[in-house]
Amino acid sequence: MSEVEIMDVMYQTFQTAVLLSMPFLLVSMVVGVVIAIFQAATQINEQTMTFVPKFLSILVVMGLLGSSILSTLQQFFQHMLTLIIGS
């Protein structure tokens, strides 16, 4: 493989990683901000209060987007296998 092909594979890998992790990060961030605003308004400073809502929201995202994430991973894996076999 040439250096350009290796850089292309690295770019596709990072792009896929960002694409797959972004829904989880965004939902976790939004839930965290909402909980932080609630805590600031009520002056409740409990650290464990943010864990359960974030965990449940991530489970919901996994349930809703799990099949599309798996499909994206399968396509990426098949593409990598074709690159390995083709070499």
C-alpha positions in Angstrom: 0.0 0.0 0.0 1.1 3.5 -0.7 1.2 6.3 1.8 -1.9 7.9 0.2 -3.9 4.7 0.6 -2.8 4.4 4.2 -3.8 8.0 4.9 -7.2 7.3 3.2 -7.8 4.3 5.4 -6.9 6.3 8.5 -9.2 9.1 7.4 -12.1 6.6 6.9 -11.4 5.0 10.2 -11.5 8.3 12.1 -14.5 9.4 10.2 -16.4 6.2 11.0 -15.4 6.5 14.7 -16.7 10.0 14.9 -19.9 9.1 13.1 -20.6 6.2 15.4 -19.7 8.0 18.7 -21.3 11.4 18.0 -25.0 10.5 18.8 -23.9 9.1 22.2 -21.7 12.1 23.0 -24.4 14.6 22.0 -27.2 13.0 23.9 -24.9 12.6 27.0 -23.9 16.3 26.7 -27.5 17.6 26.4 -28.7 15.5 29.3 -25.7 16.6 31.4 -26.4 20.3 30.7 -30.1 19.9 31.5 -29.2 18.1 34.8 -26.6 20.8 35.6 -29.2 23.6 35.1 -31.6 21.7 37.3 -29.0 21.3 40.0 -28.0 24.9 39.8 -31.6 26.0 40.1 -32.4 23.8 43.0 -28.9 24.0 44.6 -28.7 20.2 44.8 -25.1 19.2 44.3 -25.3 15.4 44.1 -22.7 13.9 41.8 -24.6 10.6 41.3 -27.7 12.4 40.1 -26.2 12.9 36.6 -25.1 9.2 36.2 -28.5 7.5 35.9 -30.2 9.9 33.4 -27.1 9.8 31.2 -26.9 6.0 31.4 -30.6 5.7 30.6 -30.4 8.1 27.7 -27.4 6.3 26.2 -29.3 3.0 26.5 -32.2 4.7 24.6 -29.9 5.9 21.9 -28.4 2.4 21.6 -31.9 0.9 21.3 -32.9 3.4 18.6 -29.7 3.6 16.6 -28.2 0.2 17.3 -29.1 -1.4 14.0 -27.8 1.4 11.9 -24.6 1.5 13.9 -24.1 -2.2 13.4 -24.8 -1.8 9.7 -22.2 1.0 9.4 -19.6 -1.1 11.2 -20.4 -4.1 8.9 -19.9 -1.9 5.8 -16.7 -0.5 7.2 -15.4 -4.0 8.1 -16.3 -5.3 4.6 -14.5 -2.4 3.0 -11.4 -3.1 5.1 -11.5 -6.8 4.2 -11.7 -5.9 0.5 -8.6 -3.7 0.9 -6.7 -6.5 2.7 -7.7 -9.1 0.2 -7.0 -6.8 -2.8 -3.4 -6.2 -1.6 
